[in-house]
């Protein structure tokens, strides 16, 4: 029972960590793309 509880907690923690990393990377990439699009063409 304790092993299953620890395993489920570990799975939840891993899922939240993966989502957090994914959101951070997605936000960073979106910001970089928007910054590149905002630059004038002559640059």
Secondary structure, 3 states (H helix, E strand, C coil): CHHHHHHHHHHHHHHHHHHHHHHHHHHHHHHHHHHHHHCCCCC
